[in-house]
Amino acid sequence: MRPPCSAELDREDARPYFVWDQAVTVAGVRRALREGSESERLEWTARILREARFDDVWRFLEVSDVVARWPALERRLGRRRAFWRWILERWRVDGLV
């Protein structure tokens, strides 16, 4: 039985609310983003962008990583693609990225 999902993303042993289908902890997600293959990092980055709340995204990702991987990420974002495209474009116009 998997432990319940949690919004307590400061706890490394918590299971993040945006990972309901795998038994992985906050520490496991961070490790995959840091040490995984490029394919694994893309999958985790896309999942976070699709499923996590906007403020929580930045607990795991750096804007520079999202911008650098955007061409490979965009097609993996499903219903959230337009939102992230808009955000990145606004940040570019405003000179933030």
C-alpha positions, 0 to 999 in steps of 0.5 A: 500500500502506498503512503498517502500523497502530501502537500508537505513538500518540505518533508523529504520523506513525503509523497508529493501530491502530484505523484499519485501513481508512483511510490516516490518521495520528495527526495526521490523526485529531487534525486531523479531531477539531479541524477537521472538520465536526460530522459528521466529529467525531462519526464519529471520536469514535464510532470511537475509543470503539468501537475504541480501548483505554480508556486510548488513548481519552483521548489523543484525546478529552476526557471533556467532549466525549464527555458533550456529544455523548453523545446523538448518539454513543450510537447509533453505538457498536454493541457498545461502547454498553453499556460506555460507557453504564455508564462515564458513568453511574458517573462521574455517580453519583460526581460526576466528570461 
